[in-house]
Amino acid sequence: MPPTFLRTLVLLRDRLRTSAVLISLVAALLYLDGNYSIVGAEGLWLLPLLLFFSLGSAWDIVSMIRNSAGANDSAYPSTPPRTRVLFLTCLVTLSATVPLLWPLFDAAYPQNCPVGELGWIVVAGIMAIFLGLMAEMRCYEAAGRGALQRVLLSSFVVGYVGLPFALMVSLRSLGDGNWGLAALLTMIAVTKSADAGAYFAGKSFGKRKLIPNLSPGKTWEGLIGGIITATVVAFGCLLWLFPAIANSAAGPVLETSIPGVNQPWLGALLLGPLLAIAGLVGDLAESMIKRDSGAKDSGTWLPGLGGVWDVTDSLIAAVLPAYLCFAAGVGLG
């Protein structure tokens, strides 16, 4: 057999194995989260999964930057140690779980708390910046030059990865019962379907390049196909997924901020294009850093699929508009 064909078979085998493990793990955790969550602390079953993707993405970014700079953990001229970045990313990601601790002790999170529920993410983000500064102060004399670059890089990775994943934890916590689970699954389904729709539309009809310097394969026709696909999937999720999963659970607000946005068709017209475009921005951001670092894949954590960041790039950018849409009343029904 030709070597190219053998490599293709090996790649396909690894991709199928990795996909099977991921799907099985995700399905098991979703089942546990949907059926055995503590009232008021929904989403804790999904934390291992979110932490894996959060820390895996942070690892990929730091490794890519370090490899491009020819650095390593024992002597790093301008890049922070992986362990520091992973710890700070974990701190920010888990900050969104602080309001979930009260129900674990049969108590309710205080409604008059000035920090609120999302405020803990801001607190952790500020703490992460200053902890990074303190770490540089501690080893400044030994490390020598490059302290500013290390602080900036660690702050970027923690903010770029940790904050969006913390928002995903908060997205799962929206509303009562499994309402937030329906919102989280809808965000993932719409964003990833936009990727698939853009790929097939671009392959079939693509002629005009979108941003050839970053991603030569992306076209305006692909973008339109991705938006249409995302809108159709969003409509299906709002029409069928929410009633199936959320049941009679209440959403995060009593009234919509935008009139009529609780109707599936209008919610889909808002959610679909926003997540498709945001997901594209996340994909292009990864492409830019890859090209700047001279890397093909973001990492090797997922054999056959590439790095973890290759899976999360679009989701990292899409979670903010998704959260705002659902907080505005999309999915109330």
Disulfide bonds with the S-S distance in Angstrom:
none
